[in-house]
């Protein structure tokens, strides 16, 4: 079952982050809101000293960086990047200005994880 489908089918349930382990190598995508270097539309390749501002959602558990399960999602901006879920978790864990990560399905279902949950997931991977 793809990550997108899993989130949609389980959104109404009390999901814990353990399911992320089986999707650790799946690519997830994020919009690039701003960059310190000029970028072309489409997928962005990482380069030295590239700094990006990500899309943020303010939830009751804090500021969450928004990632999408598919690069075909219409809510992605024209400039975007993708990475394996485990790399995204590590990146968000190291950022001081966000409190966690929100994974948005291609529908209205989503899953959010705070930094404490991220640390537990990274330890288990």
C-alpha positions in Angstrom: 0.0 0.0 0.0 1.4 3.4 -0.9 2.0 6.1 1.8 -0.7 8.3 0.2 -3.3 5.5 0.5 -2.2 4.6 4.0 -2.7 8.2 5.2 -6.1 8.5 3.5 -7.4 5.2 4.9 -6.1 5.8 8.5 -6.6 9.6 8.9 -9.6 9.2 11.1 -7.8 6.8 13.4 -5.3 7.6 16.1 -2.1 6.9 14.1 1.2 6.6 15.8 4.4 7.3 14.0 5.6 3.6 13.8 4.0 3.2 10.3 6.6 5.7 9.0 9.3 3.0 9.4 8.0 1.0 6.5 7.8 4.1 4.3 11.3 5.3 5.2 12.7 5.1 1.7 9.6 6.5 -0.1 10.1 9.9 -1.8 8.1 12.8 -0.4 8.0 16.4 -1.8 8.0 19.9 -0.5 7.3 23.3 -2.0 10.1 25.8 -2.2 8.7 29.2 -1.1 12.0 31.1 -1.3 15.6 30.4 -2.1 18.9 32.2 -1.8 19.8 31.1 -5.3 17.9 31.4 -8.6 15.9 28.2 -9.3 14.2 26.8 -12.4 10.6 25.5 -12.3 10.4 21.7 -11.5 12.5 19.5 -9.3 15.4 21.1 -7.5 18.8 19.5 -7.0 20.7 20.3 -3.8 23.9 22.3 -4.2 26.5 23.9 -1.8 25.1 26.7 0.3 21.6 26.3 -1.0 19.1 27.7 1.5 15.4 27.1 1.1 12.3 28.4 2.9 9.6 25.7 3.1 5.9 25.9 3.4 4.7 25.9 7.0 1.4 25.0 8.7 0.7 26.2 12.2 -1.0 23.5 14.2 -1.8 23.3 17.9 1.4 21.1 18.3 3.6 23.8 16.6 5.0 24.9 13.2 5.1 22.0 10.8 7.0 21.9 7.5 4.6 20.6 4.9 5.5 17.6 2.7 3.3 15.9 0.0 3.1 12.3 -0.8 3.1 12.8 -4.6 4.8 15.3 -6.9 1.6 15.5 -8.9 -0.2 17.2 -6.0 -1.7 20.5 -7.3 -0.7 22.3 -4.0 3.0 21.9 -4.7 4.5 25.2 -6.1 6.3 25.2 -9.5 9.5 25.0 -7.6 9.8 21.9 -5.4 12.1 19.3 -4.2 11.8 15.6 -3.1 13.7 13.4 -0.8 13.3 10.0 1.0 11.1 10.2 4.1 13.9 9.3 6.4 16.1 12.1 5.0 13.2 14.6 5.4 12.7 13.5 9.1 16.4 14.0 9.7 16.4 17.4 8.0 13.4 18.6 10.0 14.9 17.3 13.3 17.9 19.5 12.6 16.0 22.7 11.8 15.5 25.0 14.8 12.6 27.1 13.4 10.1 24.2 12.9 8.5 21.9 15.5 7.8 18.9 13.2 6.6 17.6 9.9 3.2 17.3 8.2 2.7 14.8 5.4 -0.2 15.8 3.2 -2.0 13.1 1.1 -3.3 14.0 -2.3 -6.7 14.5 -0.7 -7.6 16.2 2.6 -6.0 13.6 4.9 -2.7 14.3 6.5 -0.4 13.1 9.3 1.7 15.3 11.6 4.7 14.3 13.7 6.5 16.5 16.3 10.2 16.4 16.9 9.9 13.9 19.8 8.1 11.5 17.4 10.7 12.2 14.7 13.6 11.3 17.1 11.8 8.0 18.0 11.2 7.2 14.4 14.8 7.9 13.4 16.0 5.7 16.2 13.9 2.8 15.0 14.9 3.1 11.3 
